[in-house]
């Protein structure tokens, strides 16, 4: 008799109200205390198969399981096959978009109820493009805040709102530049050059100005006319006319919204004054280049040519 009772108890405990391949599992969720979970846990990637969702369970070895959608067992004691109503044979199944709800007050013991969509938070309203009275839109070099509203109608970008400094290469040239900019002096290199930049830590293409002297004795020397042709053919530079800078005849080129160039012919070669910036900052920092051209002073030699229409004193 005791053997028969044990077999009957084992058979009753084996039924858990879940379909084949799943088992009744207690969870840590008050709203879903019992679920039908796959006998295998989440995949190695941590994801559950389609038609299931991950739930946490009170287990230190398997803290999460993959629960079937719409097939939760009744949160009551397990019932034997003889006491199980026909409406739960083999388990409550509901169409897609609904979930089984159980309760003793229901006629069948369960019903299919529509899934409640989670309430999504409202998207933040976009900031107005207009600035408050007394302020003005100003471009910055901060990628997270490319434009800001500056107090007092400030319109100059970082590095141009302060005073100007003078830089001199004794016996050769001097010029003015924004005081906040950094100067890298390579005038004693094989090809003498000065490199000016407002922000050394900027990612991507920097804002920069350079002054470079090319002489026939330099290994990298290219005739000035040939260098101009290369800029036009290789980089799409446009001729900007002729003029005078620091008392030397000059030719101007520009790659629209990218680069400005001034070629100054001297008796022993030529100087190149270049300005480069990202497209969104090109116009904002152009005044620094204009100041460089106007303030440049060069110590002339007897062989230096004169601009067109000028005579040597």
KALIN-V297148 format. One record per helix or strand of 2 or more residues. SS is the DSSP state (@ for helix, = for strand). FROM is the first residue (numbers start at 0). LEN is the number of residues. If there is no record, write none. Layout:
ss-><SS | SS>
from-><FROM | FROM>
len-><LEN | LEN>
This chain:
ss-><@ | = | @ | = | = | = | @ | @ | = | = | = | = | = | = | = | = | = | @ | = | = | = | = | @ | =>
from-><1 | 21 | 29 | 33 | 51 | 63 | 80 | 85 | 97 | 109 | 134 | 146 | 163 | 172 | 181 | 192 | 207 | 223 | 237 | 247 | 258 | 268 | 278 | 296>
len-><13 | 5 | 3 | 5 | 5 | 5 | 3 | 3 | 5 | 5 | 5 | 5 | 6 | 6 | 5 | 5 | 7 | 12 | 8 | 8 | 8 | 8 | 17 | 2>
